[in-house]
Amino acid sequence: MSKIVNSKPLTDVLPEKFKFLAENGPCVKLNGNADNIEILSTPAEFNDRLCELAVNSKRKIGLATLYMDNSEKSLRLINSCEKALTNNDQLQCNFLGDYPRGCRGEDSTRQVCLPLKKKFPQRTRISLYHTPYLRGFWKMILPKKLDETIGVQHSKLYLFDDDVVMSGANLSHIYFTNRQDRYIHFKNQPVLVELLWKIFRAIQKLSIEVDENDQEYFNSLDPQNSSLELWQKQAQELFDPILKSRPTISNLTGNDILIFPTLQASQLGIKHDSKTMMRLLSEGAFGGAPLFISTAYFNMEESMKLSLMSCKNNFVSLLIANEKANGFYKAKFPLGLVPEIYKFLTVQFHNLLEKSKMSSFFHLVEYHRQNWTFHGKGLWYFKENPNNNTENIACTIIGSSNYGLRSINRDTEVQLLVLGVGENEALSRKLKMEKDNLWNDKHTSEIDSGSREEMKASLPKFISQITWLLREYF
């Protein structure tokens, strides 16, 4: 074996404000170069890519999502998994969803996946995560459609042999048709995929299993009757070896693409993702260059909001969904109030920026597109220093978090922080194209004082009280 020469320690290749990441959790160096990162742009491309990867899988498929449905495009993915299982007798196919959302009627994750479980009982798993927060009083009084407000399995991990597609999108008709999201395909990444499989399997271990006869059994604890203390203890035992691992990465040159997975599950006592994000913001990691953040549901936690506002040297652009691009627009009561809640929070934040004289540093931008909804979320940061190559940065965060209260306090989220340092023009170019595609002038407009006042005038008079009561649940 040839000897690796001039390999640098991880702390040496990380920019100064990012150095803490070396001790913050696991890290993987991208196998190959930016050619192994492909950014998809549309829901149709997303559906096509998942089906292509599934049908060609030989060893393992893992689909972690909030929910699936029985629409034509979703069944196309199921059929691709079935073909792969038929053609490869060593293939294992795993579905991980949310229990309350995934058991809701015939059009549910459970019912869509059950035929595969019946046909390949030993090589198909259906695992449905039930938050330990949903129990007792809440379980008794909440209607089925509101169960998920207490907390859900919200991560989106799509694993195929040595490839992973990272997204914020679920596996249902609207996400394959006309709901704009983000989708990044990491190709030929065996180390990254194995690390994500460890997270996948740990959530499975805490889930309810469904057998080929549609009967349930616990993989570990009963989420409704076991104590929360026991749940958190078992979760720590499962996730600590993953989140506290510090693998030795060889062949680092200073022109590397590094990937840092993060996990959030407050109900399990895990706040790895939110603590990482807060440290990046509070320590000024994104200083000195424009910062772009997108969220489908603008409900930012107060300390995160204040940390953003403290970065006065930054230009910050926040992309959010217009009320008509919100998935709950015109839904029946009470879900129909959700767009109004987000509109109220947007107005409040715009007021805060003006009072703090921060308007020149922030742009609030709305996504609106006829007959489309918006679900994109993430962060983009680009810093170029011609005089100091080590401070060149191309960064994105992609995953399931909306950076809001429920993402931090209620749901299970998985994200990837992708960091290109040094000479990584190809990665920077791809990420900038993705960002520009979302901030496209055809589908976005800035919220100024005039549009803010129009939004304010259209709000129901009782919305402020409703917002402060419910904002952690939506």
C-alpha positions in Angstrom: 0.0 0.0 0.0 1.4 3.4 -0.9 2.2 5.7 2.0 0.0 8.9 2.4 2.3 11.9 2.5 1.6 15.3 4.0 -1.8 14.4 5.5 -3.0 17.2 7.9 -4.9 16.9 11.2 -8.6 17.8 10.9 -8.1 20.9 13.1 -5.5 22.2 10.7 -7.7 22.2 7.7 -10.8 23.7 9.3 -11.2 27.5 9.2 -10.7 29.1 12.6 -14.4 29.5 13.6 -15.2 25.9 12.5 -12.4 24.2 14.4 -14.7 23.1 17.2 -16.4 20.7 14.7 -13.3 18.5 15.1 -14.5 17.6 18.6 -18.2 18.2 18.1 -19.2 14.9 16.6 -18.5 12.5 13.7 -16.9 13.7 10.5 -16.5 12.1 7.1 -14.2 13.2 4.3 -16.1 13.1 1.0 -14.9 10.2 -1.1 -13.6 11.7 -4.4 -14.4 15.2 -5.3 -17.4 17.5 -6.0 -18.3 15.3 -9.0 -19.7 12.9 -6.4 -22.2 15.5 -5.2 -25.2 16.1 -7.5 -27.8 18.6 -6.7 -31.3 17.9 -8.0 -33.6 20.7 -8.7 -37.2 19.4 -9.1 -39.6 17.0 -7.5 -39.7 15.0 -10.7 -35.9 14.6 -10.6 -36.1 13.5 -7.0 -38.7 10.8 -7.8 -36.7 9.6 -10.8 -33.4 9.4 -8.9 -34.9 7.5 -5.9 -36.5 4.9 -8.2 -33.3 4.5 -10.2 -31.2 4.0 -7.1 -33.7 1.6 -5.6 -34.1 -0.6 -8.6 -30.3 -0.9 -8.9 -29.6 -1.6 -5.3 -27.9 -4.9 -4.5 -27.4 -5.0 -0.7 -29.5 -2.5 1.2 -32.1 0.1 0.9 -33.1 2.4 3.8 -35.9 5.0 3.4 -36.5 7.2 6.5 -39.3 9.7 6.1 -42.2 11.3 7.9 -44.7 9.5 5.7 -45.5 7.8 2.4 -48.8 7.6 0.5 -50.3 5.4 -2.2 -50.1 7.9 -5.1 -48.8 6.8 -8.5 -45.3 8.2 -8.0 -45.0 6.8 -4.5 -46.0 3.4 -5.7 -43.5 3.7 -8.5 -40.8 3.8 -5.8 -42.3 0.8 -3.9 -42.4 -1.1 -7.2 -38.7 -0.2 -7.8 -37.9 -1.7 -4.3 -39.9 -4.8 -5.2 -38.0 -5.3 -8.4 -34.7 -5.0 -6.6 -35.8 -7.5 -3.9 -36.9 -9.9 -6.6 -33.6 -9.7 -8.5 -31.3 -9.7 -5.5 -31.8 -12.3 -2.8 -29.3 -10.7 -0.4 -31.0 -7.3 -0.5 -32.5 -5.9 2.7 -35.2 -3.2 2.4 -35.9 -1.0 5.4 -38.7 1.6 5.8 -38.6 4.0 8.8 -41.6 6.3 9.3 -43.6 8.1 12.0 -46.1 5.9 13.9 -49.2 8.3 14.2 -48.7 9.7 10.7 -47.8 6.4 9.2 -50.8 4.5 10.5 -53.5 6.9 9.4 -55.9 5.0 7.2 -55.4 3.1 3.9 -53.3 5.9 2.4 -50.4 5.5 4.9 -46.8 4.4 5.1 -47.9 1.2 6.9 -50.4 0.1 4.3 -48.2 1.1 1.3 -45.3 -0.9 2.6 -47.2 -3.9 3.9 -47.4 -5.8 0.6 -43.6 -5.8 0.4 -43.4 -7.1 3.9 -45.8 -9.9 3.1 -44.0 -10.9 -0.1 -40.5 -10.6 1.4 -41.0 -11.0 5.2 -37.4 -11.8 6.1 -35.9 -9.0 3.9 -38.3 -6.1 4.5 -38.7 -4.1 7.7 -41.4 -1.6 8.6 -40.4 0.5 11.6 -42.6 3.3 12.9 -41.2 5.7 15.5 -43.7 6.8 18.2 -42.5 9.8 20.3 -42.6 9.1 24.0 -44.1 12.6 24.4 -47.4 11.3 23.0 -49.0 9.5 25.9 -51.7 9.7 28.6 -53.7 12.9 28.5 -52.5 14.0 25.1 -53.0 10.6 23.5 -56.5 10.5 24.9 -57.8 13.9 23.9 -56.1 14.7 20.6 -57.8 13.8 17.3 -55.8 11.5 15.1 -54.9 14.3 12.7 -53.4 16.3 15.5 -51.3 13.5 17.1 -48.3 14.6 15.1 -48.2 18.1 16.7 -46.7 16.5 19.8 -43.6 15.2 17.9 -42.7 13.1 14.9 -39.9 11.1 13.2 -39.1 13.9 10.8 -35.7 12.9 9.4 -35.3 12.2 5.7 -32.5 9.7 4.9 -32.6 7.8 1.6 -29.9 5.2 1.6 -29.0 2.9 -1.3 -25.9 0.6 -1.1 -23.1 3.3 -1.1 -25.3 6.3 -2.1 -27.4 8.6 -0.1 -30.0 11.2 -1.2 -30.3 13.8 1.5 -33.5 15.9 1.5 -36.2 17.6 3.4 -38.9 16.0 1.3 -41.2 13.2 2.2 -42.3 10.3 -0.1 -45.8 11.4 -1.2 -47.5 12.7 -4.3 -47.0 16.4 -3.6 -43.3 16.1 -2.9 -42.8 14.3 -6.2 -45.0 16.8 -8.1 -45.3 20.5 -7.1 -43.7 21.1 -3.7 -40.3 22.7 -4.0 -37.7 21.1 -1.7 -34.0 20.4 -1.7 -32.3 17.1 -2.8 -28.5 16.3 -2.8 -27.3 13.0 -4.1 -23.9 11.9 -2.5 -22.5 9.2 -4.8 -20.1 6.4 -3.9 -19.8 7.3 -0.2 -19.5 4.0 1.7 -18.2 5.7 4.9 -20.9 8.3 5.0 -23.6 5.8 4.3 -22.5 3.5 7.0 -22.5 6.3 9.5 -26.0 7.3 8.5 -27.1 3.6 8.7 -26.0 3.7 12.4 -28.3 6.6 13.0 -31.1 4.9 11.0 -30.7 1.6 13.0 -30.7 3.5 16.3 -34.0 5.1 15.5 -35.3 1.7 14.3 -34.3 0.2 17.7 -36.6 2.8 19.4 -39.5 2.2 17.0 -42.5 -0.1 16.7 -42.1 -3.0 14.2 -44.9 -4.1 11.9 -44.8 -7.8 10.8 -46.2 -9.4 7.7 -49.6 -10.0 9.4 -49.9 -6.3 10.2 -49.2 -7.0 13.9 -47.1 -4.7 16.0 -44.3 -5.4 18.5 -41.8 -3.3 20.3 -38.1 -3.3 19.3 -37.3 -2.0 22.7 -39.5 0.0 25.1 -43.2 0.8 25.0 -43.3 4.5 24.1 -46.6 5.1 25.8 -46.0 3.3 29.1 -42.3 3.2 29.8 -40.9 6.2 31.7 -39.3 9.0 29.8 -36.2 8.6 31.9 -35.8 5.0 30.6 -36.4 6.2 27.1 -33.7 8.8 27.4 -31.3 6.4 29.0 -31.7 3.9 26.2 -31.4 6.6 23.6 -28.1 7.8 25.1 -26.7 4.3 25.0 -27.7 4.0 21.3 -26.6 7.4 20.1 -23.6 8.3 22.3 -21.2 5.9 20.5 -22.3 7.6 17.2 -22.3 11.2 18.2 -19.1 11.0 20.3 -17.1 9.1 17.7 -14.0 10.9 16.5 -12.7 8.9 13.5 -9.2 9.5 12.2 -9.4 10.9 8.7 -6.4 10.4 6.5 -5.2 12.2 3.4 -6.4 15.7 4.4 -4.8 18.3 2.2 -6.5 21.6 3.1 -8.6 21.4 -0.1 -11.2 19.0 1.3 -14.9 18.5 1.4 -16.0 17.4 4.9 -19.4 16.2 6.1 -20.6 16.5 9.7 -23.9 14.7 10.5 -26.0 16.2 13.3 -29.0 14.8 15.2 -31.8 16.4 17.1 -34.2 14.5 19.3 -35.1 16.6 22.4 -37.6 14.0 23.6 -34.7 11.6 23.9 -32.4 14.2 25.5 -30.4 14.8 22.3 -29.8 18.4 21.1 -26.7 17.9 19.0 -28.0 19.7 15.9 -29.4 22.8 17.7 -26.3 23.2 19.8 -24.0 22.9 16.8 -26.1 25.5 14.9 -26.1 27.9 17.9 -22.4 27.6 18.3 -21.8 28.3 14.6 -23.9 31.4 14.9 -22.8 32.7 18.3 -19.1 32.3 17.5 -19.4 34.1 14.2 -18.5 31.2 11.9 -20.6 32.8 9.2 -19.1 36.2 9.5 -17.6 38.4 6.8 -19.8 37.1 3.9 -23.4 36.8 3.0 -25.5 34.1 4.7 -28.6 32.5 3.2 -31.1 30.6 5.2 -34.3 28.9 4.0 -37.2 27.5 6.0 -40.6 26.3 5.0 -42.0 27.3 8.4 -40.5 30.5 9.9 -40.7 30.0 13.6 -37.2 30.7 14.8 -36.2 30.0 18.4 -35.4 33.3 20.2 -31.7 32.7 21.0 -31.1 31.6 17.4 -32.9 34.7 16.1 -30.8 37.0 18.4 -27.6 35.3 17.4 -28.4 35.9 13.8 -29.1 39.6 14.5 -25.8 40.0 16.4 -23.8 39.3 13.2 -24.0 42.9 12.0 -21.2 42.5 9.5 -23.3 39.9 7.7 -25.8 40.2 5.0 -28.5 37.7 5.9 -31.2 36.6 3.5 -34.1 34.5 4.9 -36.3 32.7 2.4 -39.7 31.6 3.7 -43.0 30.4 2.2 -45.7 32.8 1.3 -49.0 31.9 2.9 -50.3 30.5 -0.4 -47.1 28.4 -0.7 -47.7 27.0 2.8 -48.8 23.3 2.8 -51.6 24.2 5.2 -53.1 27.0 3.1 -56.9 26.7 3.0 -56.8 23.5 5.2 -59.8 22.9 7.5 -59.8 24.4 11.0 -57.6 24.4 13.1 -54.8 23.5 10.6 -56.0 26.4 8.3 -54.7 28.8 11.0 -51.1 27.6 10.5 -50.3 30.0 7.6 -51.7 32.8 9.6 -49.5 31.9 12.5 -46.4 32.0 10.3 -47.5 35.2 8.7 -47.9 36.8 12.2 -44.4 35.6 13.2 -43.0 37.1 9.9 -44.6 40.5 10.7 -43.2 40.4 14.2 -39.7 39.6 13.0 -39.8 42.4 10.4 -41.0 44.8 13.1 -38.1 43.7 15.3 -35.6 44.3 12.5 -36.8 47.8 12.0 -36.8 48.6 15.8 -33.3 47.3 16.1 -32.2 49.2 13.0 -31.1 45.9 11.4 -33.2 46.1 8.2 -30.2 47.0 6.1 -28.5 43.7 7.1 -31.5 41.4 6.6 -33.6 40.6 3.6 -36.9 38.7 4.3 -37.9 37.0 1.0 -41.1 35.1 0.2 -41.4 32.1 -2.1 -44.6 32.2 -4.2 -45.3 30.1 -7.3 -48.7 29.4 -8.8 -50.0 26.0 -7.8 -46.8 25.1 -5.9 -46.0 24.9 -2.3 -42.6 25.5 -0.7 -40.8 23.1 1.7 -37.1 24.0 1.1 -34.9 24.4 4.1 -31.2 24.8 4.8 -28.2 27.2 4.9 -25.7 28.4 2.4 -22.5 30.4 3.1 -19.7 31.3 0.8 -16.5 33.1 1.8 -13.7 33.8 -0.7 -10.4 35.2 0.3 -7.9 35.6 -2.6 -5.1 36.4 -0.1 -5.6 33.4 2.2 -6.7 30.1 0.6 -7.3 28.5 4.0 -10.2 30.9 4.6 -12.1 30.0 1.4 -15.3 28.4 2.5 -18.3 26.8 0.7 -20.8 25.5 3.2 -24.4 24.2 3.2 -26.6 22.5 5.7 -29.2 20.1 4.4 -31.7 17.9 6.2 -35.1 18.0 7.9 -34.9 20.8 10.4 -36.9 24.0 9.9 -34.8 25.8 12.5 -38.0 26.4 14.5 -39.3 25.6 17.9 -40.8 22.3 17.1 -37.7 21.1 15.2 -35.6 22.0 18.3 -38.1 20.7 21.0 -40.3 18.0 19.5 -39.2 16.3 16.3 -36.4 13.9 15.4 -34.2 15.5 12.8 -31.0 14.6 10.9 -28.9 17.0 9.0 -25.6 17.1 7.2 -23.2 20.1 7.4 -21.2 20.0 4.2 -18.0 22.1 4.3 -15.7 22.7 1.4 -12.4 24.4 2.4 -9.5 25.7 0.3 -9.8 25.3 -3.5 -13.3 23.9 -3.9 -14.6 26.0 -6.7 -16.7 23.1 -8.1 -18.6 22.6 -4.9 -19.1 26.4 -4.5 -20.4 26.7 -8.0 -22.9 23.9 -7.5 -24.2 25.2 -4.2 -24.5 28.8 -5.6 -26.6 27.4 -8.5 -28.9 25.6 -6.0 -29.3 28.7 -3.9 -30.0 30.9 -7.0 -32.6 28.4 -8.2 -34.5 28.8 -4.9 -34.1 32.6 -4.7 -35.2 32.8 -8.3 -36.7 36.3 -9.0 -39.6 34.6 -10.9 -40.8 32.9 -7.7 -39.6 35.2 -4.9 -40.1 38.8 -3.7 -38.7 40.8 -0.8 -41.0 41.7 2.1 -40.7 45.4 2.6 -42.5 47.8 4.9 -45.4 48.1 2.5 -46.0 44.4 2.1 -45.5 43.9 5.8 -48.3 46.3 6.5 -50.6 44.5 4.0 -49.8 41.2 5.8 -50.5 42.7 9.1 -53.9 44.1 8.0 -55.0 40.7 6.7 -54.3 38.9 10.0 -57.2 37.8 12.2 -57.4 39.9 15.4 -57.0 36.9 17.7 -53.9 35.5 16.0 -51.4 36.8 18.5 -52.9 34.9 21.3 -53.2 31.7 19.2 -49.6 32.1 18.0 -48.0 32.2 21.5 -50.2 29.3 22.6 -49.5 27.0 19.6 -46.2 28.1 18.0 -44.2 25.2 19.5 -46.6 22.6 17.9 -46.6 23.8 14.3 
